[in-house]
């Protein structure tokens, strides 16, 4: 059985699907309530995908049992610091998204959303440095699954997933940041193809990687 936090992926997939349903409905039947729901369900769930990666790297560091003198490579710091950053970014984005639906608070809400996305990008960048550090240090290992030749191939399997999904999440976050900065009347927001390429394809790509290169076997229930 997989660790409980692995099921974050299931909840995120459901939430994203609901968001796309709201977006499809808004094409012909736009309303304030549908607009708010669409923004919330499309803007916020990817934060949970970031949390999944934070937890995965934290578990690798914890199970390896290495007492690093670098505070940013301690499992408790990785999990709780980035969890807190994710929650903070989540709250800013949810607050901003709800405010953008009202004309008198739309501008303020836009900048709050931009702040939340910018914070997420900063933490994703610093988290990328941790991924590289863990990937390059042979002392950090993962449990070998039956399909792996040795522990090194098992680690490569997991780290490949971490690198690709974090990069896709970064692309999506940059697009969303530019979209909000450009404004609802801007060219980027009005270009439907940009949303499907830089948001939908990026998030779909993450789920494809998670499904094709399953890593749940490396994180058993504990």
N, C-alpha and C positions, 0 to 999 in steps of 0.2 A: 504494500500500500504506500502511496506517495504521501509526503508530508502535507499537512493541511494547507499551508500557504501556496502550494502548487495550484490549488483550485482557484487562485486569483485569476488565472487565465480564463477559466470558464465564466466567471462573473463578468469579466471585462468584455468577453466576446458577446455575451447577452446584452450588456449595456450598449455596446457599439451598434449592434443590430437594431436595437430600439431607436437609437439616434438616426440611423439611416432611414428607418421607416418614417420617422417624423419629418425628415428632410424631403422624402418623396411625397408625403401628404402636403407639405407646405408649398410645393410647386403649383398646385391647383387650388389649395384651400388654406391660404396663409391666414394666421391669426396670432395674436400676442402670446397666448398660452402655448401654441404649437412652436412658435419661434423660440420661446424660452426653453422649452423641453428639448428642442433640437440642439440648441447651443450647449445645454448642460450635458446631454448624453453623448455629444460628439467631442466636446472640449475636454471633459474631465476623465473619462475612463483610461486614456493612455497614461495617466499618472500611476495607475495601478500596475501597468506593464513595467514602468520604471521601478516601482517597488519590488516587483518580482525579481528583476535583475539585481537590485540591491541585496535582497535576501539571499539570492543564490551565491553571490560572491562572498557575502558574510558567512554563509555556511561552509564554503570551501576553506576560508581562513580559520574558522572555528574548529572544523574537523581535522585540519592539518596540525593543530596544536602548537603553532609557532608563536613564541612570545616576542613580537617585534618591538624594537625601541621606538619605532615610528607610530605615533598615536593613530594616524589615519589608516594603519593596517591592522588595527585591533578589531576583532569581530563585533564587539559591542558598539564601538564607534561607528563602524560601517552601517550596521543595521539601524541603530537608533538615530544617528545624526541624519542619515539620508531619509529615513522614515519621517522624521520631523520636518525635513525640508520639503518632502513630498506633500505632507499634510498642509504645510504653510502655503505652498504653491497652489494646491487644490482649493484651499479656502479663498485665496485671492482670485483665482480664475472663476470659481463659482459665484462669488460676490459680483465680480465685474460682468460676467455673462448675464446675470439677472438684471443688472442695472442698465445694460445696453438696450433693453427692450422698452425703456421709458425715455421719451424724447428729452426731458429735462435732466436726466442723469446719464444719458447715453455717452457723452464725451468723457465724463469721469469714469464710467464703467469701462470704457475702452482702454484708458490708461491703467486702470487696475488690472485688467486682463493682460495687458502688455507687461506690467510689472511681474505678474505671476509667471508668465511664459519666460521672461528674461531670467528670473530666479531659477526656473527649472533648467534652462540652458546652462547657467553657470554651474549648477550642481552636476549636470550630466557631463560637463567638460571635466570637472574635478574627478568624477567617478570613472571617467575613461582612463585617467592616469592610474587609478587603483587597478583597473582591469589589466592594464599593461604590466604593472608591477607584479601582480599575481601570476599572470601568464608567463612572465620571463623568469620567475623564481621557481626552480625545480623542487624546492622544499614544499611548495603548496601542491597538494595532490587531491584527487577525488577517488572514490571507490570504483573499482573496475567492474563493469557489467559483463555478462556472458559474451557479448558481441565484440568486446575490446580485446586486443592482443595483450596489452599491458596497461599499467597505470598512466603512462605517458600519452598513449593514444586516447585513453578515457578523458584525460584532462584537455587534450586538444579538441575533443568532441564538444565538451562543455564550453570552453573558451571561445570556440568558433561561433557558437550560438550567442554568447554574451556580446561579442564584438559586432556581429551583423545586426542584431536586434537593437543594440544601443545606437548604432549609426543610423538605422532607419528612424528610430524615435527622435534622434537629433534633427534629421531632415524634416520630419513632420513638425517639430517644435519651431524650427526656423521659419517654415512656411506660415504657421499660425501667427507667429510674432509679426511677420511682414504684413500678413493679411489684416490684422487688427490695426497696425500702424498706418496702413493705407486707407483704412476707414471703410464703412459699409457702402459708400458710394464710389469707392475706388475701382481701378481696373482689375486688381487682383481678386477682390471679393466678388466682382461681377463675372469673372471668368470661371465658369463651372468646371471646365476641364482642369484648371489648376487645383481645385479642391480634390477632384477624383485622382489626380496623379500624385500630388504631394501629401495628401492626407489619407485618402482611402487606400491607395496602392501601398503606401508606406506601412500603415497599420496591418493591412492584409498580408503584406510581406513578412511582418513579424510573426503573425500567426502561422504562416506557411513554414517558416523556419522552426518555430516551436513544435509543430506537428511532425515535420520531416525528420528533424534531429532531436528526437524526444530525449529530455534530460531528467525525467522524473525518477529513473532508476538510480540515479546518482544521489538522490535525496530521499531516502526511505523515511517512513513514518517513525517519529521518535517521541 
